Amino acid sequence: MNYRQIILMVVFAIGLVGCASTDEETVEIPLENDPRIGESVDRICFTTNSDGWAPVDNDRNAIILTRGIRDSYKLKLVGVCDPDWAMFSVAFVKRVGNNCLTRGDRVYTDSNTSMGYCTIMSINEWHPEAITTDISEGDGSVPTAEENSEG
């Protein structure tokens, strides 16, 4: 074994250890008790396009759609599209000829794993700021929506 191979093995081992260790604690949020899910809405209307989207950390069948800088919505989906594997774009096909998304509209992703679409089953307001858990002070549990609205 020469020095080059030894150095490569050491760098590889350090890389694996660095990927495995993290100081950040993550909190599992149960889907049925997620305090970030707000009121149900009938439609989301845009002046031009949406301002962005993201997958939901605890729900593979939903995406977060952003309108403006403060408004976010969770779209519950059913179908064969896979938002977790979408790389760059999500497209919407609306049933009505306006700039509003409603239940029943279709969602397409640029995922190579599925060639189909999903249908929007429900739309809820999304409040990412609703999680205010301080793990160092509390027991690490996530507050319910009722607990967040009380305090």
C-alpha positions as a Markdown table, in Angstrom:
| # | Residue | x | y | z |
|---|---|---|---|---|
| 1 | Met | 0.0 | 0.0 | 0.0 |
| 2 | Asn | 1.4 | 3.3 | -0.9 |
| 3 | Tyr | 0.9 | 6.7 | 0.8 |
| 4 | Arg | -1.6 | 7.8 | -1.8 |
| 5 | Gln | -4.0 | 5.0 | -1.0 |
| 6 | Ile | -3.6 | 5.5 | 2.8 |
| 7 | Ile | -4.4 | 9.2 | 2.4 |
| 8 | Leu | -7.4 | 8.5 | 0.3 |
| 9 | Met | -8.7 | 6.0 | 2.9 |
| 10 | Val | -8.2 | 8.4 | 5.7 |
| 11 | Val | -10.0 | 11.2 | 3.9 |
| 12 | Phe | -12.9 | 8.8 | 3.1 |
| 13 | Ala | -13.1 | 7.7 | 6.7 |
| 14 | Ile | -13.1 | 11.4 | 8.0 |
| 15 | Gly | -15.9 | 12.2 | 5.4 |
| 16 | Leu | -18.0 | 9.3 | 6.7 |
| 17 | Val | -17.6 | 10.3 | 10.3 |
| 18 | Gly | -18.4 | 14.0 | 9.5 |
| 19 | Cys | -21.6 | 12.9 | 7.7 |
| 20 | Ala | -22.7 | 10.7 | 10.6 |
| 21 | Ser | -22.2 | 13.2 | 13.4 |
| 22 | Thr | -24.4 | 16.2 | 13.8 |
| 23 | Asp | -25.2 | 18.4 | 16.7 |
| 24 | Glu | -28.7 | 19.3 | 15.5 |
| 25 | Glu | -31.6 | 17.5 | 17.2 |
| 26 | Thr | -34.6 | 17.0 | 15.0 |
| 27 | Val | -38.1 | 16.7 | 16.4 |
| 28 | Glu | -40.5 | 14.2 | 14.9 |
| 29 | Ile | -43.9 | 15.9 | 14.2 |
| 30 | Pro | -46.8 | 13.5 | 14.0 |
| 31 | Leu | -48.9 | 14.2 | 10.9 |
| 32 | Glu | -52.3 | 14.0 | 12.7 |
| 33 | Asn | -51.1 | 16.6 | 15.3 |
| 34 | Asp | -49.1 | 19.0 | 13.3 |
| 35 | Pro | -49.5 | 22.5 | 14.7 |
| 36 | Arg | -48.3 | 24.1 | 11.4 |
| 37 | Ile | -51.5 | 23.1 | 9.6 |
| 38 | Gly | -54.0 | 25.9 | 9.7 |
| 39 | Glu | -57.5 | 26.6 | 8.4 |
| 40 | Ser | -58.8 | 24.9 | 5.3 |
| 41 | Val | -59.1 | 27.3 | 2.3 |
| 42 | Asp | -61.1 | 26.9 | -0.9 |
| 43 | Arg | -58.6 | 28.4 | -3.3 |
| 44 | Ile | -55.2 | 30.1 | -3.6 |
| 45 | Cys | -55.1 | 32.9 | -6.1 |
| 46 | Phe | -51.9 | 34.4 | -7.6 |
| 47 | Thr | -51.3 | 37.6 | -9.6 |
| 48 | Thr | -48.8 | 35.7 | -11.9 |
| 49 | Asn | -47.1 | 32.6 | -10.5 |
| 50 | Ser | -46.4 | 31.0 | -7.2 |
| 51 | Asp | -43.2 | 32.2 | -5.5 |
| 52 | Gly | -41.9 | 28.7 | -4.6 |
| 53 | Trp | -42.6 | 25.3 | -3.3 |
| 54 | Ala | -41.1 | 22.8 | -0.9 |
| 55 | Pro | -41.8 | 19.2 | 0.2 |
| 56 | Val | -43.3 | 18.6 | 3.6 |
| 57 | Asp | -40.9 | 17.0 | 6.1 |
| 58 | Asn | -43.5 | 14.6 | 7.6 |
| 59 | Asp | -45.9 | 14.0 | 4.7 |
| 60 | Arg | -44.8 | 12.5 | 1.4 |
| 61 | Asn | -48.2 | 13.2 | -0.2 |
| 62 | Ala | -48.1 | 17.0 | 0.2 |
| 63 | Ile | -46.2 | 20.1 | -0.9 |
| 64 | Ile | -45.9 | 23.6 | 0.6 |
| 65 | Leu | -46.7 | 26.3 | -1.9 |
| 66 | Thr | -45.6 | 29.9 | -1.2 |
| 67 | Arg | -47.4 | 33.0 | -2.3 |
| 68 | Gly | -45.7 | 36.3 | -1.6 |
| 69 | Ile | -43.3 | 36.5 | 1.4 |
| 70 | Arg | -45.7 | 35.5 | 4.2 |
| 71 | Asp | -48.4 | 33.2 | 2.8 |
| 72 | Ser | -47.7 | 29.5 | 2.7 |
| 73 | Tyr | -50.2 | 26.7 | 2.0 |
| 74 | Lys | -50.1 | 22.9 | 2.3 |
| 75 | Leu | -51.5 | 21.1 | -0.7 |
| 76 | Lys | -52.6 | 17.5 | 0.2 |
| 77 | Leu | -52.1 | 15.4 | -2.9 |
| 78 | Val | -53.3 | 12.0 | -4.2 |
| 79 | Gly | -51.8 | 10.3 | -7.2 |
| 80 | Val | -48.5 | 9.0 | -8.6 |
| 81 | Cys | -46.4 | 12.2 | -8.7 |
| 82 | Asp | -43.6 | 12.2 | -6.1 |
| 83 | Pro | -42.8 | 15.7 | -4.8 |
| 84 | Asp | -39.8 | 14.3 | -2.8 |
| 85 | Trp | -38.0 | 13.5 | -6.0 |
| 86 | Ala | -38.9 | 16.7 | -7.9 |
| 87 | Met | -35.8 | 18.6 | -8.6 |
| 88 | Phe | -36.6 | 21.9 | -10.1 |
| 89 | Ser | -40.2 | 22.5 | -11.0 |
| 90 | Val | -43.8 | 21.7 | -10.1 |
| 91 | Ala | -46.5 | 22.6 | -12.6 |
| 92 | Phe | -50.2 | 23.1 | -12.0 |
| 93 | Val | -53.0 | 22.5 | -14.5 |
| 94 | Lys | -56.1 | 24.4 | -13.4 |
| 95 | Arg | -59.6 | 23.3 | -14.2 |
| 96 | Val | -60.9 | 26.9 | -14.1 |
| 97 | Gly | -59.5 | 29.6 | -16.4 |
| 98 | Asn | -58.2 | 31.9 | -13.7 |
| 99 | Asn | -55.0 | 32.2 | -11.6 |
| 100 | Cys | -56.5 | 30.3 | -8.7 |
| 101 | Leu | -55.7 | 26.7 | -7.5 |
| 102 | Thr | -58.6 | 24.7 | -6.1 |
| 103 | Arg | -59.4 | 21.1 | -5.1 |
| 104 | Gly | -59.3 | 18.8 | -8.1 |
| 105 | Asp | -56.5 | 20.7 | -10.0 |
| 106 | Arg | -53.6 | 18.7 | -11.1 |
| 107 | Val | -49.9 | 18.8 | -10.0 |
| 108 | Tyr | -47.0 | 17.6 | -12.2 |
| 109 | Thr | -43.4 | 17.3 | -11.1 |
| 110 | Asp | -40.2 | 17.0 | -13.0 |
| 111 | Ser | -39.5 | 13.7 | -11.2 |
| 112 | Asn | -38.0 | 10.9 | -13.4 |
| 113 | Thr | -39.5 | 8.3 | -11.1 |
| 114 | Ser | -43.1 | 8.9 | -12.1 |
| 115 | Met | -44.7 | 10.2 | -15.3 |
| 116 | Gly | -48.1 | 10.8 | -13.9 |
| 117 | Tyr | -49.8 | 13.6 | -12.0 |
| 118 | Cys | -51.3 | 14.2 | -8.6 |
| 119 | Thr | -54.7 | 15.8 | -7.8 |
| 120 | Ile | -55.1 | 18.4 | -5.1 |
| 121 | Met | -57.4 | 16.9 | -2.4 |
| 122 | Ser | -57.2 | 19.8 | 0.2 |
| 123 | Ile | -55.6 | 23.1 | 0.7 |
| 124 | Asn | -54.7 | 24.4 | 4.2 |
| 125 | Glu | -52.9 | 27.4 | 5.5 |
| 126 | Trp | -49.3 | 26.6 | 6.6 |
| 127 | His | -47.7 | 28.2 | 9.6 |
| 128 | Pro | -44.0 | 27.1 | 9.9 |
| 129 | Glu | -43.6 | 29.5 | 12.9 |
| 130 | Ala | -46.1 | 27.4 | 14.9 |
| 131 | Ile | -43.3 | 25.1 | 16.1 |
| 132 | Thr | -41.8 | 26.9 | 19.2 |
| 133 | Thr | -40.4 | 23.9 | 21.0 |
| 134 | Asp | -37.3 | 24.5 | 23.0 |
| 135 | Ile | -35.8 | 21.0 | 23.5 |
| 136 | Ser | -33.3 | 22.2 | 26.2 |
| 137 | Glu | -36.0 | 23.5 | 28.4 |
| 138 | Gly | -38.9 | 21.2 | 27.7 |
| 139 | Asp | -39.4 | 17.5 | 27.3 |
| 140 | Gly | -38.9 | 17.6 | 23.5 |
| 141 | Ser | -42.5 | 17.1 | 22.7 |
| 142 | Val | -44.2 | 19.2 | 20.0 |
| 143 | Pro | -47.0 | 21.4 | 21.1 |
| 144 | Thr | -50.5 | 20.7 | 19.7 |
| 145 | Ala | -52.4 | 23.3 | 17.7 |
| 146 | Glu | -54.6 | 24.0 | 20.7 |
| 147 | Glu | -51.5 | 24.6 | 23.0 |
| 148 | Asn | -50.0 | 27.0 | 20.4 |
| 149 | Ser | -53.2 | 29.1 | 20.1 |
| 150 | Glu | -53.5 | 29.4 | 23.9 |
| 151 | Gly | -50.1 | 30.9 | 24.5 |
